[in-house]
Amino acid sequence: MFELIDQTPSGVRLGDGSVTLAVDFLTPEMLRIRKHAGDEPVRHLIRYEFIRDDWPGEQIAVERARSDTLLRGSKLTVSISNETGGLRVLDASGSELLAEAEPAQAAPDTRASFTLPPDRAFFGMGDQNRDHLNHRGQKADLWVRNVTGYIPIPLIVTDDGFGLVISTTRRVKVDLGVDAPDRFGFEVDDDSLDYYLLYGPTPAEILERYTALSGRPPMPPKWAMGLWFICRTQANSREFLDDCYAFRREGIPCDAIGLEPGWMEVIYDYSTTKDWSKERFPVPSYARYGESMFIPAARRMGFKPGLWLCIDYDLSYEEERRLGRGVRVDEFKAEFAEGAEVDEHFNAARRMDPITKPDEPWFEHLKDFVNQGIDWFKQDGSNQVLDHPDRLYGNGMHDDEMHNLYPLLYNRQKHEGFREHTGRRPWVFTCAGWAGMQAHCSTWTGDTGGGAGPAAACMNLSMSGHGMTGCDMEVYTKQGIHFGFLMPWAQVNSWNYFRHPWLLGDELFPVFYSYAKLRYRLLPYLYSCAHEAHQTALPIMRAMPLAYPDDRETFELLSQYMLGPDLLVGVFTDRLYLPDGEWYDFWSNEVVAGGRWIEPDVPEDRGGALLVRAGAIVPTGPDIDYVGQRPDDELTFHVYPGPATQFDLYEDDGLSHEFEQGACRITRLSQETAEGVTSVVVDAAEGAFEGAVAARRLSFLIPLLAPPSAVALNGESLPQDADEGAFWEWDEELRTLYVDLGWVDVTERVEVSISR
């Protein structure tokens, strides 16, 4: 029998003498549920502040009856059996969200099992399966692994109202209706059970709750939204600069350029004494790196240089130091060889390595490279994705606790180290992660190419609270180029000349060139979507169930996704499913009816389908070679007539953290089409930041079935094909209206009306 042990305004503790069950209402939409024997253990995700633990709590009503204890909040109710401790969670209408099939078990066999309704779908869990989007009927082994499970995330998202976050750094095994079709649940290699229930009810709202719990995505530097290029491993300083020059010579826009491990004197140097290869990157003895190396030359051409990294450093010392808990440096410093006998998981353990300097943060030695002009580091999987059962870390943990936690420490220490040292926005990217990793880094899909598998990985990550995903672009196919450029961030890793754009030949080079130009024109749209992700956790790349949760036809779609709210991208497929409503083919401007499957007609010089939701306003910018080359003083709004919609164009300085104090600008764009008239409004810009333009040239591109009968600006008729001032013209071949307003003060409200 479970008796009441303790009660607070927002939760209860019940116990039967052997285990304790705790239920807390952190917010009206968030519950924390724990079960443990003995004293409550330390939760490492909370201790290291990857999960927030300072919730105010929701005041609830507690009703203790003979058979059940009821906890009533404003949106959720929990019913606990006084006999078994089994629980049920109901929404405000009394509908059952979650019900235990049998009471959860704590140590030694820690597990939870729930009833499984016949129609429930499951999403999330990160990059641990590239064959499914809806994981019902699947098992998952959540453990960071090389290639097969780079970024498992212990987050399960359902289509019918809630998500579960399993709070542990240990291995988690999930069964979503395999062993028993009417049950789902999970087992944890831990000595207690701790999980959160997040009420949405939509997947987007569940992800908003999840990132409120574990951290919002950071705002990237604007240059990071451009093209990235990684030189071949054997590149030297001359080849590096030749690659920089080739981009500018060929007119291919590019912002970031990086070096693979060949930049090091000792390749795969895990130490803090790593340095440039004397053979490939020689420096005269009389010169300083920052004055005469090749890096300043690349920066003068507008590039942001970066370096590949590997790691085998014990990061736990720095984490303990930052927590102010004290580090037993003297004890651990000399004890690298052999440790004492440990529990049954290990034969023996040793202090982690002879490389770590316990009294020095990992980022300390990277400051020299940053001072030389390095803007970013590529954090390879290397040893962090491998098992180390013989290791004992400086914080006293073994690998079974630290393995999944380690990438989180790595990402955060890199992010915070760069920010503290430079005052600029960091760009951290890696291929390894766990719960909460979205708060500090972007990811790429490891050394697995850029085909359908990486696309599926990115979509699963988008359903797991992580949106800044990328991959090594497959530039040797049109389909790979199409996918590589139309995702949150675009990267080409050229390995050994294989992916150098100017070596692609007559067929592929024009395709690559045109997609690069398209991506840079889309930067105002993409950067605004990045800000939305930072504010709400709604990712730039949105798997179809995230964008259309009420349409079950979207639940298995691994060959298409939404890029922001309005662009539908088809990848590696000849068939697309269009949700209800009208859509526009971006390549041809043809209007296409939704609510059905289609076989889009993709032009020969393109690699896949790209459609636009009716009602969309897609802001595009000027033709540039790199971000910051010129002000964003010319914008073209692509307007697709349809239902009333809005889009917030976001701007800031693109580099600093001043936006956190309000140094930014938002311009609301709205469109409505009714009774043969399309009205487009550009509101007066709100806010300011250093470097913001005071006026810009505005134009509109609007696909129509026929020429308009009239075009008006702020109620005044506009002339057609005028020699000066605002005007409009009609392109019969493309069936597109072009409206040019000339230079407009950003503080002015502008309304364009098109009558048909």
SULSUL-V989214 format. One record per residue. RES is the residue in one small letter. SS is DSSP state (~ for helix, > for strand, _ for the rest). Layout:
RES,SS ; RES,SS
This chain:
m,_ ; f,_ ; e,> ; l,> ; i,> ; d,> ; q,> ; t,> ; p,_ ; s,_ ; g,> ; v,> ; r,> ; l,> ; g,> ; d,_ ; g,_ ; s,_ ; v,_ ; t,> ; l,> ; a,> ; v,> ; d,> ; f,> ; l,> ; t,> ; p,_ ; e,_ ; m,> ; l,> ; r,> ; i,> ; r,> ; k,> ; h,> ; a,_ ; g,_ ; d,_ ; e,_ ; p,_ ; v,_ ; r,_ ; h,~ ; l,~ ; i,~ ; r,~ ; y,_ ; e,_ ; f,_ ; i,_ ; r,_ ; d,_ ; d,_ ; w,_ ; p,_ ; g,_ ; e,_ ; q,_ ; i,_ ; a,> ; v,> ; e,> ; r,> ; a,_ ; r,_ ; s,_ ; d,> ; t,> ; l,> ; l,> ; r,> ; g,_ ; s,_ ; k,_ ; l,> ; t,> ; v,> ; s,> ; i,> ; s,> ; n,_ ; e,_ ; t,_ ; g,_ ; g,_ ; l,> ; r,> ; v,> ; l,> ; d,> ; a,_ ; s,_ ; g,_ ; s,_ ; e,> ; l,> ; l,> ; a,> ; e,> ; a,> ; e,> ; p,> ; a,> ; q,> ; a,_ ; a,_ ; p,_ ; d,_ ; t,_ ; r,> ; a,> ; s,> ; f,> ; t,> ; l,_ ; p,_ ; p,_ ; d,_ ; r,_ ; a,_ ; f,> ; f,> ; g,> ; m,> ; g,> ; d,> ; q,_ ; n,_ ; r,_ ; d,_ ; h,_ ; l,_ ; n,_ ; h,_ ; r,_ ; g,_ ; q,_ ; k,> ; a,> ; d,> ; l,> ; w,_ ; v,_ ; r,> ; n,_ ; v,_ ; t,_ ; g,> ; y,_ ; i,> ; p,> ; i,> ; p,> ; l,> ; i,> ; v,> ; t,> ; d,_ ; d,_ ; g,_ ; f,> ; g,> ; l,> ; v,> ; i,> ; s,_ ; t,_ ; t,_ ; r,_ ; r,_ ; v,> ; k,> ; v,> ; d,> ; l,_ ; g,_ ; v,_ ; d,_ ; a,_ ; p,_ ; d,_ ; r,> ; f,> ; g,> ; f,> ; e,> ; v,> ; d,_ ; d,_ ; d,_ ; s,> ; l,> ; d,> ; y,> ; y,> ; l,> ; l,> ; y,> ; g,_ ; p,_ ; t,_ ; p,~ ; a,~ ; e,~ ; i,~ ; l,~ ; e,~ ; r,~ ; y,~ ; t,~ ; a,~ ; l,~ ; s,~ ; g,_ ; r,_ ; p,_ ; p,_ ; m,_ ; p,_ ; p,_ ; k,~ ; w,~ ; a,~ ; m,~ ; g,_ ; l,> ; w,> ; f,> ; i,> ; c,_ ; r,_ ; t,_ ; q,_ ; a,_ ; n,_ ; s,~ ; r,~ ; e,~ ; f,~ ; l,~ ; d,~ ; d,~ ; c,~ ; y,~ ; a,~ ; f,~ ; r,~ ; r,~ ; e,~ ; g,_ ; i,_ ; p,_ ; c,_ ; d,_ ; a,> ; i,> ; g,> ; l,> ; e,_ ; p,~ ; g,~ ; w,~ ; m,> ; e,_ ; v,_ ; i,_ ; y,_ ; d,_ ; y,_ ; s,_ ; t,_ ; t,_ ; k,_ ; d,_ ; w,> ; s,_ ; k,_ ; e,_ ; r,_ ; f,_ ; p,_ ; v,_ ; p,_ ; s,_ ; y,_ ; a,_ ; r,_ ; y,~ ; g,~ ; e,~ ; s,~ ; m,_ ; f,~ ; i,~ ; p,~ ; a,~ ; a,~ ; r,~ ; r,~ ; m,_ ; g,_ ; f,_ ; k,> ; p,> ; g,> ; l,> ; w,> ; l,> ; c,_ ; i,_ ; d,_ ; y,_ ; d,_ ; l,_ ; s,~ ; y,~ ; e,~ ; e,~ ; e,~ ; r,~ ; r,~ ; l,~ ; g,_ ; r,_ ; g,_ ; v,_ ; r,_ ; v,~ ; d,~ ; e,~ ; f,~ ; k,~ ; a,_ ; e,_ ; f,_ ; a,_ ; e,_ ; g,_ ; a,_ ; e,_ ; v,_ ; d,_ ; e,_ ; h,_ ; f,_ ; n,_ ; a,_ ; a,_ ; r,> ; r,> ; m,_ ; d,_ ; p,_ ; i,_ ; t,_ ; k,_ ; p,_ ; d,_ ; e,_ ; p,_ ; w,~ ; f,~ ; e,~ ; h,~ ; l,~ ; k,~ ; d,~ ; f,~ ; v,~ ; n,~ ; q,_ ; g,_ ; i,_ ; d,_ ; w,> ; f,> ; k,> ; q,> ; d,_ ; g,_ ; s,~ ; n,~ ; q,~ ; v,~ ; l,_ ; d,_ ; h,_ ; p,_ ; d,_ ; r,> ; l,> ; y,_ ; g,_ ; n,_ ; g,_ ; m,_ ; h,> ; d,~ ; d,~ ; e,~ ; m,~ ; h,~ ; n,~ ; l,~ ; y,~ ; p,~ ; l,~ ; l,~ ; y,~ ; n,~ ; r,~ ; q,~ ; k,~ ; h,~ ; e,~ ; g,~ ; f,~ ; r,~ ; e,~ ; h,~ ; t,~ ; g,_ ; r,_ ; r,_ ; p,_ ; w,_ ; v,> ; f,> ; t,> ; c,_ ; a,_ ; g,_ ; w,_ ; a,_ ; g,_ ; m,~ ; q,~ ; a,~ ; h,_ ; c,_ ; s,> ; t,> ; w,> ; t,_ ; g,_ ; d,_ ; t,_ ; g,_ ; g,_ ; g,_ ; a,~ ; g,~ ; p,~ ; a,~ ; a,~ ; a,~ ; c,~ ; m,~ ; n,~ ; l,~ ; s,~ ; m,_ ; s,_ ; g,_ ; h,_ ; g,_ ; m,_ ; t,> ; g,> ; c,_ ; d,> ; m,_ ; e,_ ; v,_ ; y,_ ; t,_ ; k,~ ; q,~ ; g,~ ; i,~ ; h,~ ; f,~ ; g,~ ; f,~ ; l,_ ; m,_ ; p,_ ; w,_ ; a,> ; q,> ; v,> ; n,> ; s,_ ; w,_ ; n,_ ; y,_ ; f,_ ; r,_ ; h,_ ; p,~ ; w,~ ; l,~ ; l,_ ; g,~ ; d,~ ; e,~ ; l,~ ; f,~ ; p,~ ; v,~ ; f,~ ; y,~ ; s,~ ; y,~ ; a,~ ; k,~ ; l,~ ; r,~ ; y,~ ; r,~ ; l,_ ; l,~ ; p,~ ; y,~ ; l,~ ; y,~ ; s,~ ; c,~ ; a,~ ; h,~ ; e,~ ; a,~ ; h,~ ; q,~ ; t,~ ; a,_ ; l,_ ; p,_ ; i,_ ; m,> ; r,> ; a,> ; m,~ ; p,~ ; l,~ ; a,~ ; y,_ ; p,_ ; d,_ ; d,_ ; r,~ ; e,~ ; t,~ ; f,_ ; e,_ ; l,_ ; l,_ ; s,_ ; q,> ; y,> ; m,> ; l,> ; g,_ ; p,_ ; d,_ ; l,> ; l,> ; v,> ; g,> ; v,_ ; f,_ ; t,_ ; d,_ ; r,_ ; l,> ; y,> ; l,> ; p,_ ; d,_ ; g,_ ; e,> ; w,> ; y,> ; d,> ; f,_ ; w,_ ; s,_ ; n,_ ; e,_ ; v,> ; v,> ; a,> ; g,_ ; g,_ ; r,> ; w,> ; i,> ; e,_ ; p,_ ; d,_ ; v,_ ; p,_ ; e,_ ; d,_ ; r,_ ; g,_ ; g,_ ; a,_ ; l,> ; l,> ; v,> ; r,> ; a,_ ; g,_ ; a,_ ; i,> ; v,> ; p,> ; t,> ; g,_ ; p,_ ; d,_ ; i,_ ; d,_ ; y,_ ; v,_ ; g,_ ; q,_ ; r,_ ; p,_ ; d,_ ; d,_ ; e,> ; l,> ; t,> ; f,> ; h,> ; v,> ; y,_ ; p,_ ; g,_ ; p,_ ; a,_ ; t,> ; q,> ; f,> ; d,> ; l,> ; y,> ; e,> ; d,_ ; d,_ ; g,_ ; l,_ ; s,_ ; h,_ ; e,~ ; f,~ ; e,~ ; q,~ ; g,_ ; a,_ ; c,_ ; r,> ; i,> ; t,> ; r,> ; l,> ; s,> ; q,> ; e,> ; t,> ; a,> ; e,_ ; g,_ ; v,> ; t,> ; s,> ; v,> ; v,> ; v,> ; d,_ ; a,_ ; a,_ ; e,> ; g,> ; a,_ ; f,_ ; e,_ ; g,_ ; a,_ ; v,_ ; a,_ ; a,> ; r,> ; r,> ; l,> ; s,> ; f,> ; l,> ; i,> ; p,> ; l,_ ; l,_ ; a,_ ; p,_ ; p,_ ; s,_ ; a,> ; v,> ; a,> ; l,> ; n,_ ; g,_ ; e,> ; s,> ; l,_ ; p,> ; q,> ; d,_ ; a,_ ; d,_ ; e,_ ; g,_ ; a,_ ; f,> ; w,> ; e,> ; w,> ; d,> ; e,_ ; e,_ ; l,_ ; r,_ ; t,> ; l,> ; y,> ; v,> ; d,> ; l,> ; g,> ; w,> ; v,> ; d,> ; v,_ ; t,_ ; e,_ ; r,_ ; v,> ; e,> ; v,> ; s,> ; i,> ; s,> ; r,_
